[in-house]
Every structure is written in C-alpha cells, then in structure tokens.
Amino acid sequence: MKSIIDEGSQQCFNCGANSSVGLHVHHIFFGPNRKNSEKYGLKVKLCYICHEDNKKGVHGLNTELKERLFQIGQQAFERDHTREEFMAIFGKNYL
C-alpha cells in the first residue's frame, strides 16, 4: 500500500532534503509491526541521515524523531479507524 502520510513527496519527511540525496522508505512502526505499517500505509520517505545515521537517524539514537513519527502514524491511522483498533493492532497508544 502507498503511504497515507506523504505520498508523492520528493523530500525527506523530517529535514526536507530533496530526492537527489536519495530517499529511503521508512515503515513508521518497524520490527514486528512492519507488515502492519505496510498494510495501512504508515510510512514516510527519509534521507539516509534521518533514517539510518547512528546519532540523528530514527534507527539510531534519535528517539525524539521515532516518537514523533509514532504519533504522526497513529494520527494518520485514526483518520479512518478508531483508537481501539490502533491499540489492538499496534499494542500501544502514542498520543
């Protein structure tokens, strides 16, 4: 499924870097919930630094970015679903 958050964007969702730097698709809820992120379109495009950098990346030490994306993902999901559905699928309320 395509992203329900930033479909068509050619910029990093976090820092705004353009696609010339190369963008990665980031599943907001990764790990065991990666398939659910894919199923519900909960993904954004991130540049390498915002995605994988050890200090600044969502898969690195940037827990603030990770939590903000969790909140954005939950808000997007709840536009068409209930909070109870979100909690049943993803197991936690981030709002």
N, C-alpha and C positions, 0 to 999 in steps of 0.2 A: 504494500500500500504506500502511496505517496505521503509525504509529510502534510499534516493538517496545520502545521505551525508556520513554516517559512517556504512553502512550495514555490518554486520558480526563482528564488533568491539566488543571486550570484555573488553573495558576500558572506563572510563569516558572521554567524548569528550573534556572536559575542563581541568581537572587536571591529567588525566591518571591513576587514581585509577583503580585497576583491578576488575573484576566481583565478587570477593569474598566479597567485601564490599556491594554488592547489587546495581544494576543499575536501574534507572528509565528511562522510555521513556519520553522525553520532546518534545512536539509539539512546534516548534520554534515560530510560530505565534499562540498564545493561545487565550483564550476568544472567541470572535465571529469568529475568523479565525481558530480555532482549526480544524474544519472539512476540511478546505482548506489545512492545514498542512498535515492532514491525506491523503487527496486525492492526493496531489502532492509529498508525501514522504519527507516532510520537518520536520524531527525530528531527534534527536540525543539521545544517552544514556548519562545520567549524574548520578553521585553518589548523595547520599542524600544531602550532604553539598552543592554541586554546584547547586542542583536542588531546595531544599526547605529551606535551612538554612536562618534564618532571616537576617543575615548580608552578608553572602557570596553567597547565592543562587540567581538564576535567578528569582525566585518568591519572593525573599526578596528585600533587598536594593541594590543588585549588578546590577545597571543599565548599567555599562560598559559591563558586560557579556551579558546582554539582548540585547544591541545594537549590539555587535559583532556577536551574533547569528542571529539577524535580517539581518545583512549584508551578512553573510555566507549563510543563507537561500535564500536571494534574488539572490545571485550569482549562487547558485545551480539551482534555478528555471530558470534563464536566460540562462542556457546552452542549454535548449530545447525550450524556449519561449522568447517572446520579453519583453522589459521593460514596454511597454504599456499594455501588458496582465497582468503583475505583478501588475501594478498600478490599473488596473480595478478590479482585484480580491482582492488584499490586501489593497488598498487605500492609499498607501504611498510609496515613494521611500526612501530606507535606504542607498543608495550608494552615 
